[in-house]
Amino acid sequence: MTIRSVRPEDTRYPAGKSFAWGLQHVLTMYGGIIAPPLIIGSAAGLSAAQCGMLVTAALFVSGCATLLQALGVPGFGARLPLVQGVSFAGVATMVTLVTGDGGLPVVFGAVIASSLIGLLMAPLFAHIIRFFPPVVTGTVITVIGLSLMPVAARWAMGGNPHASGWGSPGNIGLAALTLGLVLLFNRVGNAAFKRVAVLAAMVIGTLCAFAAGKANFSSVLSGKIAALPGVFSFGLPVFDMAAILSMTLIVLVLLTETTAGLIAIGEIVGTEVDSKRIASGLRADMLTSALSPLFNSFPQSAFAQNIGLVAITGIKSRYVVAAGGVILVLLGCLPVLGRIVAAVPAPVLGGAGVVLFGTVAASGIRTLAKVDYKENMNLVVVATAIAFGMIPIVMPTFYDQFPGWVRTIFHSGISAACVVAVALNILFNRITAPAAIAEGRSG
């Protein structure tokens, strides 16, 4: 009788450990998940209470999307340790729409329609897996990590450029303390402790921040303890064709980014990610994006920073990520818990982010080390794709004078690197390969 080995992502741990490690995922992505609704809500002129409603909705929908992606149902969910959340990719477009005449209802209508279009496209999009050899995946994973470094730097400086203390030695010192604790715990801790090194460092960092007057828990008990997310709290969705077309371009970017995330997590976990699995992951992505406006939220995609957490902790179980999804759902229903997590100072997140995001880039470099660079154009493919991926990171205004569709695709370093790497790999390694082989035979 043949004994089936358990896939790494199917490993189960005791509930206590799973929820402790799941909390690490929540803390890692919390700042990123609440930023888009705050930006969009501010642009829409919403009150603080209404912005809070958008944040709560984002947490709730993210938890539901994460559970679907990690646990899966037939046809939906990649069953991988992948955390879902509101994507930054569409923020600029949604801010443009929300400041128009239609407000949030137009945004929600565009999100619903474009996500349904993406749902129909998911099976076709999944077949591009054959165009993602190591030279492409390694490049994209590397750029994912590099593109997140500015996020870690902003967190380390204080999170808000307009706040007092932005970039102060105190903020950066707090980030450095957290970073040092992560490194220390990984150096001296045993295998079990290393898995909670990030969480332990963030807890100690937060306590140090509180002692130094840089963490404020006074608002934790203000407001409702429990509150279910509302349904269409800002009015019924409005379907505007121009808005739908704009968001459809964003959906293409989301499909590209999530595909890259699925491949990246597959590389890190050490499990097979075929076209069928990608299609299931993309369908889950688009389904939750289409349903998110029902609860006053926005499009969902894979969170790259949590891929880094999987890499650095070595905890590859999808059930740990599912535990994080449960915590996110609770945060969405229990605003008091959300306020506790929100009290973690941005510099603490920044210190942990340096290691987490750097680990993603290092994972990509490890993949690129397996690539053959002799007598081919692979070095040019990697160099050019990474350069294109870095352009919007080092110069965010680079594409401002280009048509909207160009800005939409290339404003994201991840999607830019992905598009360029795939295109150059096809050009140099697929189209020219047969001719080169024929030439070699004739010689």
Summary of the structure (lengths in Angstrom):
residues: 443
radius of gyration: 21.5
end to end distance: 51.8
largest distance: 79.1
contacts: 1671
relative contact order: 0.21
helix: 71%
strand: 2%
